[in-house]
Amino acid sequence: MTQNWPLWEVFVRSRRGLSHTHAGSLHAPDAEMALRNARDLYTRRNEGVSIWVVPSAQITASSPDERDPFFAPSADKPYRHPTFYEIPEGVRHL
Amino acid sequence: MTATETTHATPAGPSAVPAAALALGDDALVLSHRLGEWAGHAPVLEEEVALANIALDLLGQARVLLSMAGDEDELAFLREERSFRNLQLVEQPNGDFAHTIARQLYFSLYQHLLWTELAAGQGPFAPLAAKAVKETAYHVDHAVQWTVRLGDGTEESTRRMRAGLDALWKYTGEMFRPVEGVDVDGAALEQRWLAELDDVLSRARLDPPEGPRTGAWRAGAGREGLHTEPFGRMLAEMQHLHRSHPGASW
């Protein structure tokens, strides 16, 4: 039975102002049930205010083989980091 | 209490509250145990967690209610079968998954209407009902989602859903019998229940079950301590640990 149910990726927003974060995956027959299963599996300890479910098959992922061409060139460009100015006090979520 | 409220006395005095709490608490406790029996046996892991979550909601409700009636552990673990006041519907064995969903559909629809009504009032159950109504709304949603999928699914799922609804139909009449100390209009509740059930079943492309809504036992029997045969075995399993090791704790 489980083999026939597609896999879904679950994204949970823990509170307003934050973005949805990948929480895990689950099996469900359709999107509506995936949402409910996600509620039961990933928000039972009051972790969330919003849930997204996405069919895992719809996600295109970068390959580990492409890691160097994809990510290495950014390693030696420190000027891209926002570390050259002071963050004013009171700014949150940075 | 204001003068107006004292002149318009509720149907039951304060002495009826523990008895009413026992009846509603036993419903929640017994159904919680039945749902807990799915642990390790559910068709898929996700559904096992869903059923366990519902069971835990009900156990929480049962603890509050039984504490209004006495010592929760004594009431749950040391009473004999004839002292339980739950509906016969909730003690019915799980059967297959569709059978469990049919039981959930019948009971959750009823319990949601009941908590909604009690939450709107000023009675002793209002604080619990206000919290429980949200939990029960989810139980209804779970049962409805599955009823629609199984009812309007494959030939086999339709057959099983149909069988579950038919088999449990005769236990549904008891839910609307008056319980002393529970200030709701059973007949009005029943009309709303039938209307909501009808709506769900039409979405599931299922005809409403036919036949009487009470069994060989007259309606109200569970509330008077008369239970069906499988209940004794369920109680034996539920109570044996506490009875074998009195006073044991985690």
Interface residues (C-beta under 8 A of the other chain):
Chain A: M1 T2 W5 L26 H27 A28 P29 E32 M33 R36 N37 D40 L41 R44
Chain B: P43 V44 L45 E46 E47 V49 A50 N53 D141 H142 Q145 R149
